[in-house]
Amino acid sequence: MTNKYEAAFVFSVAGGDEAVAALNTKFNDLIAKNGTVEGVDDWGKRKLAYLINDEAEGYYTFITFESEPDFPAELERIAGITDGVLRVMVIKK
């Protein structure tokens, strides 16, 4: 049984555009490997509402996907220990 989810990522822009693109590709590939990517919505660089790790800007990406119920927790765990990820949130649609 699979469920539909949406993952919201905020990546650090301190490493430059190449670092953001690498993180974006990493998580797209990880989700595609463990489920089905239904859509990717890149909002790009935006000002944060408050400082996160002394950074005022972040790169926003939203990925809609379908996967097994145990994968979103693993996705959040991996994102939490990855350098360059400021915030991540996965919700069930």
KAFENQUI-V503866 format. One record per backbone hydrogen bond with DSSP energy under -1.0 kcal/mol. CO is the residue of the C=O (numbers start at 1). NH is the residue of the N-H. If there is no record, write none. Layout:
co = [CO:CO]
nh = [NH:NH]
This chain:
co = [3:4:5:6:7:8:9:10:10:11:13:16:17:18:19:20:21:22:23:24:25:26:27:28:29:30:31:36:39:41:44:46:52:55:56:58:59:60:60:61:62:63:64:64:65:66:67:68:71:72:73:74:75:76:77:82:84:87:89:91]
nh = [67:93:65:91:63:89:61:86:87:59:16:20:21:22:23:24:25:26:27:28:29:30:31:32:33:34:35:66:64:62:60:58:55:52:48:46:11:43:44:9:41:7:38:39:5:36:3:71:75:76:77:78:79:80:81:85:12:10:8:6]
